[in-house]
Amino acid sequence: MNKIKTVLAACLASAGALAQNNVIVIEQPAFGGANEPSIYISPADTSQIVLGANITNVFHSTNGGRTWKHDTLASKLGVWGDPVVVADSKGDFYFFHLSDPEGTNWDSDRILDRIVVQKSKNGGKTWDSGKGIGLNAPRQQDKEWAAVNPNNDHIAVTWTEFDRYNSKKPEDKSRIMFSKSTNRGKSWSEPITLSSIEGNCLDQDSTTEGSVPAWGLENELFVAWSFDSMIYFNKSLDGGKTWLDREKIIAEQPGGWSQKLPGLKRANGFPVVKVDHSNGKHRGRLYINWTDQRNGEDDTDVFIMYSDDRGESWSDPIRVNNDQVAVHQFFTWLDIDPATGYLYTVFYDRRNHLDNTTDVYLAISKDGGNTWANHQISETPFKPVPHIFFGDYNNISVRNGMIRPAWTHYGDNKLSVRTAILYQKMFD
């Protein structure tokens, strides 16, 4: 018993030491407060970081995330959530989001009429007014993600197109779309459809949704998404010019991507796609990270699998969270340090509690995703409530041993977006 207490005390002390590095980026009243953060470290200068959060929040840091300056993003095309922040090799940042050109939200017939991208050339201090991608009225464009090719700064963006969002009509469908820019966001290619199998428009597991792109070593493009309790995959070996005639099912997702979790109005297990661009042992390895409920409705877990042949074959799913209890781990995100090839996932975790109380964990793999060390990184636990929207994802950015996760926290009837000042040397 004394040995157990000693080990537990050591674990708690370690968690506390890590938690001391938490930074509150913004804290607001819970109803309508900031959530759904996207964070990115500049490849040109790691002291510069930009973070976006619902709905119009944008933050920039010039000291590696220790302090932040807050601004409100504005665009002639409107700003309506799903923030996605990436940066190119020059250090220019790109903020992708949904559109609201009339500024009246769901009262407008033009809501979600395109994907919008705004660019900053000064580390996130100021932004241009934005360019539209995928305008195809009256269809609606939603749930985008983007990736920058480190070889040439080409930018890929994928998203879901709805014939009519939330429509119950069987003839209204959803599909995955793709566009790219080869001139640092000045113009964008005509969108093409990546999914031959269409879903419904109800924003649930029978909706084709959650696409994330990633660039390969030789300018390949890889995209995965979820639909009908499966994970689908498509790829292009020529930079997005041509794709597979038909997408592949590469994994089961028991329980589907739309997951029921106590304390949350909604939650998803969408797949995250990354490629190892380091010079390490697993250079070029393709990874997909997601959550599902294969171990039971009361036991959501984080999984990863990988491919060493550009998606032709895959490893078995590997469980990332290493707890021994049936609880929920959810809202995972993955990044790979291009300097080392080490993998990092961030996710919510309830292993330490008997109710819906939630911590934030970081998992690290140094061996290509085969084994994982788990570390609690949140300062204080929180207990979410269904009537407060938590967003649809967390995020993480890693570069040169510098680790910056981002998540949403709830407490005292306030929502806050938080990060942590972490470095790989803290875990070695």
Residue pairs with C-beta under 8 A, 6 or more apart in sequence:
14 375
15 375
15 376
15 377
18 375
18 376
18 377
18 420
18 422
18 426
19 376
19 377
19 378
19 379
19 380
19 420
20 379
21 377
21 420
21 421
21 422
22 377
22 378
22 379
22 418
22 419
22 420
23 65
23 66
23 67
23 68
23 418
23 419
23 420
23 421
24 416
24 417
24 418
25 37
25 51
25 53
25 59
25 68
25 406
25 416
25 417
25 418
25 419
26 34
26 53
26 57
26 59
26 68
26 70
26 416
26 417
27 33
27 414
27 415
27 416
28 34
28 414
28 415
28 416
29 413
29 414
29 415
30 388
30 410
30 413
30 414
30 415
31 388
33 388
33 414
33 415
33 416
34 53
34 54
34 57
34 408
34 415
34 416
34 417
35 53
35 54
35 389
35 390
35 391
35 408
35 415
35 417
36 53
36 54
36 81
36 82
36 83
36 390
36 391
36 392
36 393
36 408
37 51
37 52
37 53
37 83
37 391
37 394
37 395
37 406
37 407
37 408
37 417
38 51
38 52
38 53
38 83
38 84
38 85
38 393
38 395
38 406
39 49
39 50
39 51
39 85
39 395
39 396
39 397
39 404
39 405
39 406
39 419
40 49
40 50
40 51
40 85
40 86
40 87
40 93
40 397
41 48
41 49
41 87
41 397
41 398
41 399
41 402
41 404
42 48
42 49
42 50
42 87
42 91
42 93
42 123
43 87
43 88
43 89
43 91
43 150
43 399
44 87
44 89
44 90
44 91
45 91
45 123
46 64
46 399
46 400
46 402
47 61
47 62
47 63
47 64
48 60
48 61
48 62
48 91
48 123
48 124
49 60
49 61
49 64
49 65
49 397
49 404
50 58
50 59
50 60
50 61
50 85
50 87
50 93
50 95
50 120
50 123
50 124
51 58
51 59
51 60
51 61
51 68
51 85
51 406
51 417
51 419
52 58
52 59
52 73
52 83
52 84
52 85
52 95
52 97
53 59
53 83
53 391
53 417
54 81
54 82
54 83
54 391
55 79
55 80
55 81
56 72
56 73
56 74
56 79
57 70
57 72
57 73
57 83
57 417
58 70
58 71
58 72
58 73
58 83
58 95
58 124
58 127
59 68
59 69
59 70
59 71
59 124
60 68
60 69
60 71
60 123
60 124
60 125
61 67
61 68
61 69
62 123
64 402
64 404
64 421
65 404
65 419
65 421
66 421
69 125
71 125
73 79
73 95
73 97
73 118
73 127
74 129
75 97
75 116
75 118
75 129
75 130
76 101
76 129
76 130
77 99
77 100
77 101
77 114
77 116
77 129
77 130
77 132
78 99
78 100
78 101
78 102
78 103
78 116
79 97
79 98
79 100
79 116
80 97
80 98
80 99
80 100
80 105
80 111
80 112
81 97
81 98
82 96
82 97
82 98
82 142
82 143
82 144
82 392
83 95
83 96
83 97
84 95
84 96
84 97
84 144
84 145
84 146
85 93
85 94
85 95
85 96
86 93
86 94
86 96
86 146
86 147
86 148
86 155
87 93
87 94
87 148
88 94
88 148
88 153
88 155
88 184
89 148
89 150
89 153
90 153
90 184
91 123
92 119
92 120
92 121
92 184
92 185
93 119
93 120
93 123
93 124
94 117
94 118
94 119
94 120
94 146
94 148
94 155
94 185
95 117
95 118
95 119
95 120
95 127
96 115
96 116
96 117
96 144
96 145
96 146
96 157
97 115
97 116
97 118
97 144
98 112
98 115
98 116
98 141
98 142
98 144
99 110
99 111
99 112
99 113
99 114
99 115
99 116
99 132
99 141
100 108
100 110
100 111
100 112
101 108
101 110
101 113
102 108
102 110
102 111
104 111
105 111
109 138
110 137
111 140
112 140
112 141
112 142
112 162
112 165
113 132
113 135
113 137
113 140
113 141
114 132
114 133
114 134
114 135
114 136
114 141
115 132
115 133
115 134
115 141
115 144
115 157
115 159
115 179
116 130
116 131
116 132
116 133
117 130
117 131
117 133
117 146
117 157
117 185
117 188
118 127
118 128
118 129
118 130
118 131
119 127
119 128
119 184
119 185
120 126
120 127
120 128
131 185
131 186
131 187
131 188
133 141
133 157
133 179
133 188
133 191
134 141
134 159
134 161
134 177
134 179
134 191
135 141
136 161
136 191
138 164
139 161
139 162
139 163
139 164
140 161
140 162
140 164
140 165
141 159
141 160
141 161
141 162
141 177
142 159
142 160
142 161
142 162
142 165
142 209
143 159
143 160
143 209
143 210
143 211
143 392
144 157
144 158
144 159
145 157
145 158
145 159
145 211
145 212
145 213
146 155
146 156
146 157
146 158
146 213
147 155
147 156
147 212
147 213
147 214
147 215
148 154
148 155
148 215
149 155
149 156
149 215
149 219
150 215
150 277
150 338
151 215
151 217
151 219
152 182
152 219
153 184
154 180
154 181
154 182
154 215
154 219
154 239
155 180
155 181
155 184
155 185
156 178
156 179
156 180
156 213
156 215
156 221
156 240
157 178
157 179
157 180
157 188
157 213
158 176
158 177
158 178
158 194
158 211
158 212
158 213
158 223
158 225
159 176
159 177
159 211
160 174
160 175
160 176
160 177
160 207
160 208
160 209
160 210
160 211
160 225
161 174
161 175
161 176
161 177
161 191
161 193
162 172
162 174
162 201
163 171
163 172
163 173
163 174
163 201
164 172
164 201
165 201
165 203
166 201
166 202
166 203
167 201
167 202
168 201
168 202
169 201
170 200
172 200
172 201
173 198
173 199
173 200
173 201
174 198
174 199
174 200
174 201
174 207
174 208
174 209
175 193
175 194
175 195
175 198
175 199
175 208
176 193
176 194
176 195
176 208
176 211
176 223
176 225
176 234
177 191
177 192
177 193
177 194
178 191
178 192
178 193
178 194
178 213
178 221
178 223
178 240
178 243
179 188
179 189
179 190
179 191
179 192
180 188
180 189
180 239
180 240
181 187
181 188
181 189
182 189
189 240
192 243
194 211
194 223
194 234
194 243
194 247
195 208
195 225
195 227
195 232
195 234
195 247
196 245
196 246
196 247
197 208
197 227
197 232
197 247
198 208
199 206
199 207
199 208
199 209
199 227
199 228
200 206
200 207
201 207
203 209
203 258
204 256
204 258
205 226
205 227
205 228
205 229
205 256
205 257
205 258
206 227
206 228
207 227
208 225
208 227
208 232
209 225
209 226
209 227
209 257
209 270
210 225
210 226
210 257
210 268
210 270
210 271
211 223
211 224
211 225
212 223
212 224
212 225
212 270
212 271
212 272
212 273
213 221
213 222
213 223
213 273
214 221
214 222
214 223
214 273
214 274
214 275
214 286
215 221
215 222
215 275
216 222
216 275
216 284
216 286
216 310
217 275
217 277
217 283
217 284
218 237
219 238
219 239
220 235
220 236
220 237
220 239
220 310
221 235
221 236
221 239
221 240
222 233
222 234
222 235
222 273
222 275
222 286
222 310
222 311
223 233
223 234
223 235
223 273
224 231
224 232
224 233
224 250
224 271
224 273
224 288
225 231
225 232
225 270
225 271
226 232
226 253
226 256
226 257
226 268
226 269
226 270
226 271
226 290
227 257
228 256
229 252
229 253
229 254
229 255
229 256
229 257
230 249
230 251
230 252
230 253
231 249
231 250
231 251
231 252
231 253
231 271
231 288
231 290
232 247
232 248
232 249
232 250
233 247
233 248
233 249
233 250
233 288
233 311
234 243
234 244
234 247
234 248
235 243
235 244
235 310
235 311
236 242
236 243
237 310
248 311
250 288
250 305
250 311
250 314
251 288
251 290
251 305
251 314
251 317
252 292
252 294
253 269
253 290
253 292
254 292
254 293
254 294
255 269
255 292
255 293
255 294
255 297
255 300
256 269
256 292
257 268
257 269
257 270
257 290
258 266
258 267
258 268
259 267
259 268
259 269
259 291
259 292
259 293
259 300
259 330
260 267
260 297
261 267
261 300
261 328
261 330
262 328
262 356
263 356
263 358
263 383
263 384
263 385
263 386
264 384
264 386
264 390
265 386
265 387
265 389
265 390
266 392
267 330
267 331
267 392
268 331
268 392
268 393
269 290
269 291
269 292
269 300
269 330
269 332
270 290
270 392
270 393
271 288
271 289
271 290
272 288
272 289
272 290
272 332
272 333
272 334
273 286
273 287
273 288
274 286
274 287
274 289
274 334
274 335
274 336
274 343
275 284
275 285
275 286
275 287
275 336
276 282
276 283
276 284
276 285
276 287
276 336
276 341
276 368
277 283
277 336
277 338
278 336
278 337
278 338
278 339
278 340
278 341
279 341
280 340
280 341
281 341
281 368
282 306
282 308
282 341
282 368
283 341
284 308
285 306
285 307
285 308
285 368
285 369
286 306
286 307
286 308
286 310
286 311
287 304
287 305
287 306
287 334
287 336
287 343
287 369
288 304
288 305
288 306
288 314
289 302
289 303
289 304
289 320
289 332
289 333
289 334
289 345
290 302
290 303
290 304
290 332
291 300
291 301
291 302
291 303
291 329
291 330
291 331
291 332
291 347
292 300
292 301
292 303
293 299
293 300
293 301
294 301
295 301
295 326
296 326
298 326
298 327
298 328
299 326
299 327
299 328
300 328
300 329
300 330
301 319
301 320
301 321
301 329
302 319
302 320
302 321
302 329
302 332
302 345
302 347
302 363
303 317
303 318
303 319
303 320
304 317
304 318
304 320
304 334
304 343
304 345
304 369
305 314
305 315
305 316
305 317
305 318
305 369
306 314
306 315
306 368
306 369
307 313
307 314
307 315
315 369
318 369
318 370
318 372
320 329
320 332
320 345
320 347
320 363
320 365
320 372
320 374
321 329
321 347
321 349
321 351
321 361
321 363
321 372
321 374
322 363
322 372
322 373
322 374
323 329
323 349
323 351
323 374
325 351
327 349
327 350
327 351
327 353
328 348
328 349
328 350
329 347
329 348
329 349
329 350
329 351
329 361
330 347
330 348
331 347
331 348
331 392
331 393
331 394
331 407
332 345
332 346
332 347
332 394
333 345
333 346
333 347
333 393
333 394
333 395
333 396
334 343
334 344
334 345
334 396
335 343
335 344
335 396
335 397
335 398
336 342
336 343
336 344
336 398
337 344
337 398
337 399
337 400
337 401
337 424
338 399
339 399
339 400
339 401
340 366
340 401
340 424
341 368
342 364
342 365
342 366
342 398
342 424
343 364
343 365
343 368
343 369
344 362
344 363
344 364
344 396
344 398
344 403
344 405
345 362
345 363
345 372
345 396
346 360
346 361
346 362
346 363
346 377
346 394
346 395
346 396
346 405
346 406
346 407
347 360
347 361
347 363
347 394
348 358
348 359
348 360
348 361
348 394
348 407
349 358
349 359
349 360
349 361
349 374
349 376
350 356
350 357
350 358
350 359
351 359
352 359
352 376
352 381
353 359
353 381
355 383
356 383
356 384
357 381
357 382
357 383
358 381
358 382
358 383
358 384
359 376
359 378
359 381
360 376
360 377
360 378
360 394
360 405
360 407
361 374
361 375
361 376
361 377
361 378
362 374
362 375
362 377
362 396
362 403
362 405
362 422
363 372
363 373
363 374
363 375
364 372
364 373
364 375
364 424
364 427
365 371
365 372
365 373
373 427
375 427
377 405
377 420
377 422
378 407
378 409
378 418
378 420
379 418
380 409
380 411
382 409
382 410
382 411
383 410
384 390
384 410
385 410
388 410
388 415
390 408
390 410
390 415
391 408
394 405
394 406
394 407
394 408
395 405
395 406
396 403
396 404
396 405
396 406
397 404
397 406
398 404
401 423
401 424
401 425
402 422
402 423
403 420
403 422
403 423
403 424
404 419
404 420
404 421
404 422
405 419
405 420
405 422
406 417
406 418
406 419
407 417
407 418
407 419
408 415
408 416
408 417
408 418
409 415
409 416
409 417
409 418
410 416
